[in-house]
Structure formats: structure tokens, C-alpha cells
Amino acid sequence: MDLKTFRTDNEKEQDGTWVDLGDGVSRLKIARMNNPRYREAQQRKLQRYKMAARSKVVPDDVWEGILNELIAETILVDWEGITMDGE
């Protein structure tokens, strides 16, 4: 088997690819975690906690908040057909 079979598309990793949510209407455009925008934003956000991160004492809720922000800003690129209370 040729290893090219497992090659990924760098453009899709960064810009995202559409994922159907199974209802025929809703879909998400998702970029790969650890894409260049993700890494840049991660470094920027972790600057506030530089000393704590070195000593590994960043509270779990802080890490979770940072991860949620990173997902919203750099991984979830777009969506269609998703509403809340009709909007």
C-alpha cells in the first residue's frame, strides 16, 4: 500500500471541511485541531498563564475555558441549518 493513501489535504486542515450532521439540513465546517491559526491563538492565550503552565498548576477550569475559546475561534469555522429558538 502506498503511504499517499493516508495523506491529508493541508488546505482543508486549515480552512475546514463540511461535515453533515445527518438531518440533511445541518452541517458544520470544521478545521483540524492544531492548525496554524489554532497554534497561534493557543500561544497568545497561554501567555497570560505562562508561569503557571511551566509549573503545571493551571486549574482545569482555566484549561477548559481556553480550549473552548480555541475551538470556537479556530476549529469551528462555519455552520449551516443550526438554529436556537428559530434563530
MDTraj code that builds the backbone (N, CA, C; nanometers):
import mdtraj as md
import numpy as np

residues = "MET ASP LEU LYS THR PHE ARG THR ASP ASN GLU LYS GLU GLN ASP GLY THR TRP VAL ASP LEU GLY ASP GLY VAL SER ARG LEU LYS ILE ALA ARG MET ASN ASN PRO ARG TYR ARG GLU ALA GLN GLN ARG LYS LEU GLN ARG TYR LYS MET ALA ALA ARG SER LYS VAL VAL PRO ASP ASP VAL TRP GLU GLY ILE LEU ASN GLU LEU ILE ALA GLU THR ILE LEU VAL ASP TRP GLU GLY ILE THR MET ASP GLY GLU".split()
xyz = np.array([
    [0.0846, -0.1183, 0.0000],
    [0.0000, 0.0000, 0.0000],
    [0.0890, 0.1244, 0.0000],
    [0.0504, 0.2179, -0.0811],
    [0.1255, 0.3431, -0.0907],
    [0.0843, 0.4361, 0.0232],
    [0.1806, 0.4967, 0.0895],
    [0.1523, 0.5876, 0.2005],
    [0.0740, 0.7112, 0.1575],
    [0.0724, 0.7416, 0.0279],
    [-0.0055, 0.8556, -0.0216],
    [-0.1538, 0.8390, 0.0104],
    [-0.1957, 0.7143, 0.0317],
    [-0.3343, 0.6858, 0.0662],
    [-0.3760, 0.7606, 0.1932],
    [-0.2811, 0.7827, 0.2832],
    [-0.3107, 0.8428, 0.4126],
    [-0.2791, 0.9923, 0.4180],
    [-0.2413, 1.0492, 0.3056],
    [-0.2083, 1.1914, 0.3000],
    [-0.3331, 1.2755, 0.3246],
    [-0.3157, 1.3866, 0.3928],
    [-0.4291, 1.4759, 0.4179],
    [-0.4169, 1.5985, 0.3281],
    [-0.5234, 1.6731, 0.3208],
    [-0.5294, 1.7944, 0.2405],
    [-0.4995, 1.9133, 0.3316],
    [-0.3830, 1.9750, 0.3154],
    [-0.3417, 2.0856, 0.4022],
    [-0.4404, 2.2014, 0.3997],
    [-0.4976, 2.2297, 0.2844],
    [-0.5934, 2.3396, 0.2736],
    [-0.7179, 2.3111, 0.3574],
    [-0.7683, 2.1895, 0.3503],
    [-0.8862, 2.1529, 0.4291],
    [-0.8539, 2.1494, 0.5783],
    [-0.7335, 2.1096, 0.6130],
    [-0.6936, 2.1088, 0.7536],
    [-0.7008, 2.2490, 0.8122],
    [-0.6649, 2.3490, 0.7326],
    [-0.6622, 2.4866, 0.7808],
    [-0.7948, 2.5589, 0.7616],
    [-0.8576, 2.5404, 0.6455],
    [-0.9795, 2.6142, 0.6133],
    [-1.1058, 2.5413, 0.6560],
    [-1.0958, 2.4135, 0.6836],
    [-1.2088, 2.3340, 0.7275],
    [-1.2739, 2.2575, 0.6144],
    [-1.3522, 2.1601, 0.6531],
    [-1.4295, 2.0802, 0.5593],
    [-1.5694, 2.0617, 0.6177],
    [-1.6688, 2.0559, 0.5311],
    [-1.8073, 2.0459, 0.5766],
    [-1.8364, 1.9050, 0.6255],
    [-1.9048, 1.8976, 0.7406],
    [-1.9458, 1.7705, 0.7994],
    [-2.0969, 1.7751, 0.8177],
    [-2.1674, 1.6844, 0.7513],
    [-2.3128, 1.6760, 0.7599],
    [-2.3506, 1.6170, 0.8955],
    [-2.4489, 1.6767, 0.9623],
    [-2.4909, 1.6286, 1.0938],
    [-2.5991, 1.5208, 1.0857],
    [-2.6345, 1.4793, 0.9643],
    [-2.7211, 1.3638, 0.9469],
    [-2.8690, 1.3932, 0.9284],
    [-2.9086, 1.5199, 0.9377],
    [-3.0506, 1.5502, 0.9205],
    [-3.0816, 1.6057, 0.7819],
    [-2.9806, 1.6134, 0.6958],
    [-2.9991, 1.6641, 0.5608],
    [-3.0047, 1.8157, 0.5517],
    [-2.9961, 1.8833, 0.6640],
    [-3.0058, 2.0297, 0.6666],
    [-2.8860, 2.0924, 0.7374],
    [-2.8501, 2.0370, 0.8499],
    [-2.7472, 2.0971, 0.9356],
    [-2.6090, 2.0417, 0.9040],
    [-2.5124, 2.1317, 0.9055],
    [-2.3749, 2.0882, 0.8861],
    [-2.2803, 2.1893, 0.9496],
    [-2.1599, 2.1409, 0.9804],
    [-2.0553, 2.2228, 1.0398],
    [-1.9332, 2.2215, 0.9486],
    [-1.8637, 2.3327, 0.9437],
    [-1.7359, 2.3378, 0.8734],
    [-1.6281, 2.3376, 0.9810],
    [-1.5484, 2.2310, 0.9818],
    [-1.4541, 2.2080, 1.0898],
    [-1.3124, 2.1987, 1.0355],
    [-1.2228, 2.2759, 1.0965],
    [-1.0803, 2.2706, 1.0631],
    [-1.0117, 2.1726, 1.1590],
    [-0.8957, 2.1280, 1.1206],
    [-0.8211, 2.0344, 1.2035],
    [-0.7681, 2.1050, 1.3272],
    [-0.7754, 2.0367, 1.4386],
    [-0.7150, 2.0889, 1.5601],
    [-0.5649, 2.0965, 1.5358],
    [-0.5014, 2.1931, 1.5941],
    [-0.3576, 2.2146, 1.5806],
    [-0.3206, 2.2716, 1.4441],
    [-0.4175, 2.3338, 1.3751],
    [-0.3854, 2.4028, 1.2506],
    [-0.3079, 2.5305, 1.2859],
    [-0.2474, 2.5979, 1.1906],
    [-0.1649, 2.7160, 1.2230],
    [-0.2401, 2.8245, 1.3003],
    [-0.3657, 2.8509, 1.2672],
    [-0.4424, 2.9519, 1.3435],
    [-0.4624, 2.9072, 1.4875],
    [-0.4873, 2.7783, 1.5063],
    [-0.5060, 2.7228, 1.6404],
    [-0.3783, 2.7414, 1.7228],
    [-0.2648, 2.7022, 1.6659],
    [-0.1379, 2.7124, 1.7393],
    [-0.1054, 2.8567, 1.7753],
    [-0.1306, 2.9492, 1.6816],
    [-0.1045, 3.0907, 1.7080],
    [-0.1947, 3.1427, 1.8201],
    [-0.3225, 3.1114, 1.8129],
    [-0.4166, 3.1567, 1.9159],
    [-0.3849, 3.0917, 2.0506],
    [-0.3454, 2.9665, 2.0484],
    [-0.3102, 2.8965, 2.1713],
    [-0.1923, 2.9651, 2.2401],
    [-0.0892, 2.9968, 2.1637],
    [0.0274, 3.0644, 2.2212],
    [-0.0127, 3.1997, 2.2795],
    [-0.0963, 3.2726, 2.2084],
    [-0.1414, 3.4040, 2.2548],
    [-0.2196, 3.3922, 2.3862],
    [-0.3101, 3.2950, 2.3926],
    [-0.3924, 3.2781, 2.5119],
    [-0.3115, 3.2273, 2.6306],
    [-0.2141, 3.1434, 2.6041],
    [-0.1348, 3.0872, 2.7137],
    [-0.0327, 3.1856, 2.7700],
    [-0.0085, 3.2955, 2.7009],
    [0.0849, 3.3960, 2.7528],
    [0.0414, 3.4451, 2.8911],
    [-0.0898, 3.4560, 2.9122],
    [-0.1421, 3.5013, 3.0417],
    [-0.1065, 3.4052, 3.1542],
    [-0.0856, 3.2782, 3.1188],
    [-0.0633, 3.1740, 3.2192],
    [0.0746, 3.1106, 3.2052],
    [0.1675, 3.1857, 3.1494],
    [0.2995, 3.1311, 3.1169],
    [0.3674, 3.0673, 3.2386],
    [0.3733, 3.1394, 3.3471],
    [0.4406, 3.0870, 3.4660],
    [0.3646, 2.9676, 3.5240],
    [0.2340, 2.9768, 3.5283],
    [0.1545, 2.8668, 3.5828],
    [0.1671, 2.7424, 3.4951],
    [0.1708, 2.7619, 3.3638],
    [0.1826, 2.6477, 3.2720],
    [0.3167, 2.5774, 3.2905],
    [0.4208, 2.6538, 3.3126],
    [0.5538, 2.5924, 3.3337],
    [0.5542, 2.5043, 3.4577],
    [0.4848, 2.5471, 3.5601],
    [0.4815, 2.4687, 3.6836],
    [0.3622, 2.3725, 3.6872],
    [0.2857, 2.3696, 3.5786],
    [0.1728, 2.2775, 3.5622],
    [0.0679, 2.2942, 3.6714],
    [0.0375, 2.4196, 3.7037],
    [-0.0634, 2.4466, 3.8058],
    [-0.1811, 2.5271, 3.7506],
    [-0.1994, 2.5251, 3.6207],
    [-0.3152, 2.5932, 3.5621],
    [-0.4393, 2.5111, 3.5982],
    [-0.5382, 2.5731, 3.6629],
    [-0.6588, 2.4990, 3.7013],
    [-0.7308, 2.4400, 3.5805],
    [-0.7955, 2.3258, 3.6023],
    [-0.8667, 2.2566, 3.4947],
    [-0.9715, 2.3461, 3.4293],
    [-1.0422, 2.4270, 3.5087],
    [-1.1461, 2.5109, 3.4504],
    [-1.0871, 2.6179, 3.3591],
    [-0.9649, 2.6621, 3.3883],
    [-0.8971, 2.7588, 3.3011],
    [-0.8594, 2.6919, 3.1699],
    [-0.8008, 2.5691, 3.1778],
    [-0.7656, 2.4950, 3.0562],
    [-0.8901, 2.4707, 2.9709],
    [-1.0003, 2.4326, 3.0369],
    [-1.1240, 2.4060, 2.9643],
    [-1.1743, 2.5323, 2.8945],
    [-1.1669, 2.6450, 2.9618],
    [-1.2080, 2.7722, 2.9014],
    [-1.1236, 2.8085, 2.7814],
    [-0.9927, 2.7895, 2.7935],
    [-0.9024, 2.8184, 2.6820],
    [-0.9344, 2.7273, 2.5643],
    [-0.9534, 2.5997, 2.5903],
    [-0.9846, 2.5048, 2.4830],
    [-1.1165, 2.5409, 2.4149],
    [-1.2169, 2.5760, 2.4928],
    [-1.3456, 2.6154, 2.4343],
    [-1.3301, 2.7374, 2.3445],
    [-1.2521, 2.8362, 2.3880],
    [-1.2267, 2.9546, 2.3055],
    [-1.1534, 2.9169, 2.1780],
    [-1.0545, 2.8295, 2.1885],
    [-0.9777, 2.7883, 2.0709],
    [-1.0665, 2.7158, 1.9697],
    [-1.1542, 2.6294, 2.0193],
    [-1.2453, 2.5587, 1.9298],
    [-1.3357, 2.6585, 1.8582],
    [-1.3932, 2.7512, 1.9336],
    [-1.4855, 2.8489, 1.8751],
    [-1.4155, 2.9415, 1.7760],
    [-1.2912, 2.9764, 1.8023],
    [-1.2203, 3.0735, 1.7191],
    [-1.1452, 3.0125, 1.6015],
    [-1.1024, 2.8860, 1.6128],
    [-1.0110, 2.8339, 1.5110],
    [-1.0481, 2.6978, 1.4530],
    [-1.1407, 2.6254, 1.5145],
    [-1.1754, 2.4920, 1.4655],
    [-1.3153, 2.4903, 1.4046],
    [-1.4132, 2.5448, 1.4750],
    [-1.5480, 2.5566, 1.4199],
    [-1.5500, 2.6795, 1.3305],
    [-1.5364, 2.6569, 1.2011],
    [-1.5184, 2.7648, 1.1042],
    [-1.6524, 2.8257, 1.0615],
    [-1.7547, 2.7418, 1.0453],
    [-1.8842, 2.7899, 0.9952],
    [-1.9895, 2.6846, 1.0267],
    [-2.1158, 2.7208, 1.0108],
    [-2.2250, 2.6258, 1.0250],
    [-2.3422, 2.6684, 0.9402],
    [-2.4283, 2.5717, 0.9108],
    [-2.5497, 2.5971, 0.8329],
    [-2.6617, 2.5118, 0.8914],
    [-2.7832, 2.5673, 0.8882],
    [-2.9012, 2.4918, 0.9277],
    [-2.9141, 2.4682, 1.0770],
    [-2.8416, 2.5423, 1.1572],
    [-2.8481, 2.5258, 1.3023],
    [-2.9111, 2.6512, 1.3610],
    [-3.0157, 2.6304, 1.4386],
    [-3.0867, 2.7441, 1.4975],
    [-3.1074, 2.7196, 1.6468],
    [-3.1414, 2.8266, 1.7151],
    [-3.1807, 2.8181, 1.8549],
    [-3.3059, 2.9029, 1.8695],
    [-3.4162, 2.8400, 1.9070],
    [-3.5444, 2.9087, 1.9182],
    [-3.5812, 2.9766, 1.7868],
    [-3.5529, 2.9109, 1.6746],
    [-3.5911, 2.9628, 1.5437],
    [-3.4961, 3.0650, 1.4850],
    [-3.3919, 3.0983, 1.5558],
    [-3.2960, 3.1980, 1.5039],
    [-3.1597, 3.1344, 1.4818],
])
top = md.Topology()
chain = top.add_chain()
for i, resn in enumerate(residues, 1):
    res = top.add_residue(resn, chain, resSeq=i)
    for name in ("N", "CA", "C"):
        top.add_atom(name, md.element.get_by_symbol(name[0]), res)
traj = md.Trajectory(xyz[None], top)
